[in-house]
Amino acid sequence: MSAVPDRHGNGRGPHAEVIALIRVADIPSRRLLYAVGLREAERRERRGADQVLYSSRGPASAG
C-alpha cells in the first residue's frame, strides 16, 4: 500500500480502505488479517463457500 496521497482522489493514499475476502475455514489467513489490524466487516456465501470480508475500517455498522 502506498503512503503517497493520490492527487486524483481515486482511493489510494494513507487513508485508503484495505479489504480482503477470505474463506471462513482459512484460519491462518484470518489470524494474519486480524494481526495487521483488519476487522471482520461481514459474512457472505460466495462460490459455494462461506466467506468473511475483512476491512481496515471494521464493520459497516461502525461508521
Biotite code that builds the C-alpha atoms (Angstrom):
import biotite.structure as struc

atoms = struc.array([
    struc.Atom([0.000, 0.000, 0.000], chain_id="A", res_id=1, res_name="MET", atom_name="CA", element="C"),
    struc.Atom([1.381, 3.362, -0.974], chain_id="A", res_id=2, res_name="SER", atom_name="CA", element="C"),
    struc.Atom([1.771, 6.109, 1.616], chain_id="A", res_id=3, res_name="ALA", atom_name="CA", element="C"),
    struc.Atom([1.760, 8.704, -1.166], chain_id="A", res_id=4, res_name="VAL", atom_name="CA", element="C"),
    struc.Atom([-1.576, 10.549, -1.444], chain_id="A", res_id=5, res_name="PRO", atom_name="CA", element="C"),
    struc.Atom([-3.260, 10.284, -4.820], chain_id="A", res_id=6, res_name="ASP", atom_name="CA", element="C"),
    struc.Atom([-3.968, 13.745, -6.207], chain_id="A", res_id=7, res_name="ARG", atom_name="CA", element="C"),
    struc.Atom([-6.788, 12.342, -8.346], chain_id="A", res_id=8, res_name="HIS", atom_name="CA", element="C"),
    struc.Atom([-8.771, 11.116, -5.338], chain_id="A", res_id=9, res_name="GLY", atom_name="CA", element="C"),
    struc.Atom([-9.252, 7.560, -6.533], chain_id="A", res_id=10, res_name="ASN", atom_name="CA", element="C"),
    struc.Atom([-8.905, 5.959, -3.095], chain_id="A", res_id=11, res_name="GLY", atom_name="CA", element="C"),
    struc.Atom([-5.179, 5.430, -2.822], chain_id="A", res_id=12, res_name="ARG", atom_name="CA", element="C"),
    struc.Atom([-3.024, 7.001, -0.154], chain_id="A", res_id=13, res_name="GLY", atom_name="CA", element="C"),
    struc.Atom([-2.700, 6.916, 3.612], chain_id="A", res_id=14, res_name="PRO", atom_name="CA", element="C"),
    struc.Atom([-6.463, 6.888, 4.252], chain_id="A", res_id=15, res_name="HIS", atom_name="CA", element="C"),
    struc.Atom([-7.446, 4.231, 1.704], chain_id="A", res_id=16, res_name="ALA", atom_name="CA", element="C"),
    struc.Atom([-9.583, 1.334, 2.890], chain_id="A", res_id=17, res_name="GLU", atom_name="CA", element="C"),
    struc.Atom([-7.947, -2.087, 2.760], chain_id="A", res_id=18, res_name="VAL", atom_name="CA", element="C"),
    struc.Atom([-10.269, -5.079, 2.254], chain_id="A", res_id=19, res_name="ILE", atom_name="CA", element="C"),
    struc.Atom([-9.823, -8.842, 1.986], chain_id="A", res_id=20, res_name="ALA", atom_name="CA", element="C"),
    struc.Atom([-12.286, -11.620, 1.216], chain_id="A", res_id=21, res_name="LEU", atom_name="CA", element="C"),
    struc.Atom([-11.256, -14.899, 2.848], chain_id="A", res_id=22, res_name="ILE", atom_name="CA", element="C"),
    struc.Atom([-12.892, -18.309, 3.296], chain_id="A", res_id=23, res_name="ARG", atom_name="CA", element="C"),
    struc.Atom([-14.222, -18.796, 6.838], chain_id="A", res_id=24, res_name="VAL", atom_name="CA", element="C"),
    struc.Atom([-12.220, -22.038, 7.076], chain_id="A", res_id=25, res_name="ALA", atom_name="CA", element="C"),
    struc.Atom([-8.884, -20.279, 6.324], chain_id="A", res_id=26, res_name="ASP", atom_name="CA", element="C"),
    struc.Atom([-7.950, -19.706, 9.973], chain_id="A", res_id=27, res_name="ILE", atom_name="CA", element="C"),
    struc.Atom([-4.238, -18.824, 9.408], chain_id="A", res_id=28, res_name="PRO", atom_name="CA", element="C"),
    struc.Atom([-5.132, -16.053, 6.936], chain_id="A", res_id=29, res_name="SER", atom_name="CA", element="C"),
    struc.Atom([-7.886, -14.746, 9.215], chain_id="A", res_id=30, res_name="ARG", atom_name="CA", element="C"),
    struc.Atom([-5.431, -14.553, 12.139], chain_id="A", res_id=31, res_name="ARG", atom_name="CA", element="C"),
    struc.Atom([-2.926, -12.682, 9.978], chain_id="A", res_id=32, res_name="LEU", atom_name="CA", element="C"),
    struc.Atom([-5.534, -10.153, 8.820], chain_id="A", res_id=33, res_name="LEU", atom_name="CA", element="C"),
    struc.Atom([-6.589, -9.554, 12.432], chain_id="A", res_id=34, res_name="TYR", atom_name="CA", element="C"),
    struc.Atom([-2.935, -9.163, 13.488], chain_id="A", res_id=35, res_name="ALA", atom_name="CA", element="C"),
    struc.Atom([-2.360, -6.411, 10.910], chain_id="A", res_id=36, res_name="VAL", atom_name="CA", element="C"),
    struc.Atom([-5.446, -4.506, 12.019], chain_id="A", res_id=37, res_name="GLY", atom_name="CA", element="C"),
    struc.Atom([-8.235, -5.633, 9.697], chain_id="A", res_id=38, res_name="LEU", atom_name="CA", element="C"),
    struc.Atom([-11.587, -6.478, 11.297], chain_id="A", res_id=39, res_name="ARG", atom_name="CA", element="C"),
    struc.Atom([-14.490, -8.626, 10.152], chain_id="A", res_id=40, res_name="GLU", atom_name="CA", element="C"),
    struc.Atom([-16.981, -6.424, 8.328], chain_id="A", res_id=41, res_name="ALA", atom_name="CA", element="C"),
    struc.Atom([-19.483, -9.001, 7.051], chain_id="A", res_id=42, res_name="GLU", atom_name="CA", element="C"),
    struc.Atom([-20.025, -12.634, 6.113], chain_id="A", res_id=43, res_name="ARG", atom_name="CA", element="C"),
    struc.Atom([-21.433, -13.950, 2.870], chain_id="A", res_id=44, res_name="ARG", atom_name="CA", element="C"),
    struc.Atom([-21.706, -17.086, 0.772], chain_id="A", res_id=45, res_name="GLU", atom_name="CA", element="C"),
    struc.Atom([-19.768, -16.924, -2.475], chain_id="A", res_id=46, res_name="ARG", atom_name="CA", element="C"),
    struc.Atom([-18.832, -19.637, -4.940], chain_id="A", res_id=47, res_name="ARG", atom_name="CA", element="C"),
    struc.Atom([-20.329, -22.298, -2.682], chain_id="A", res_id=48, res_name="GLY", atom_name="CA", element="C"),
    struc.Atom([-18.245, -21.399, 0.375], chain_id="A", res_id=49, res_name="ALA", atom_name="CA", element="C"),
    struc.Atom([-18.776, -19.187, 3.401], chain_id="A", res_id=50, res_name="ASP", atom_name="CA", element="C"),
    struc.Atom([-16.624, -16.061, 3.097], chain_id="A", res_id=51, res_name="GLN", atom_name="CA", element="C"),
    struc.Atom([-15.576, -13.325, 5.524], chain_id="A", res_id=52, res_name="VAL", atom_name="CA", element="C"),
    struc.Atom([-14.991, -9.777, 4.330], chain_id="A", res_id=53, res_name="LEU", atom_name="CA", element="C"),
    struc.Atom([-12.307, -8.002, 6.368], chain_id="A", res_id=54, res_name="TYR", atom_name="CA", element="C"),
    struc.Atom([-11.855, -4.241, 6.302], chain_id="A", res_id=55, res_name="SER", atom_name="CA", element="C"),
    struc.Atom([-9.423, -1.740, 7.740], chain_id="A", res_id=56, res_name="SER", atom_name="CA", element="C"),
    struc.Atom([-12.488, 0.307, 8.712], chain_id="A", res_id=57, res_name="ARG", atom_name="CA", element="C"),
    struc.Atom([-14.190, -2.547, 10.560], chain_id="A", res_id=58, res_name="GLY", atom_name="CA", element="C"),
    struc.Atom([-17.891, -3.458, 10.450], chain_id="A", res_id=59, res_name="PRO", atom_name="CA", element="C"),
    struc.Atom([-20.115, -1.380, 8.158], chain_id="A", res_id=60, res_name="ALA", atom_name="CA", element="C"),
    struc.Atom([-22.357, -0.517, 11.118], chain_id="A", res_id=61, res_name="SER", atom_name="CA", element="C"),
    struc.Atom([-19.388, 1.090, 12.923], chain_id="A", res_id=62, res_name="ALA", atom_name="CA", element="C"),
    struc.Atom([-19.440, 4.014, 10.556], chain_id="A", res_id=63, res_name="GLY", atom_name="CA", element="C"),
])
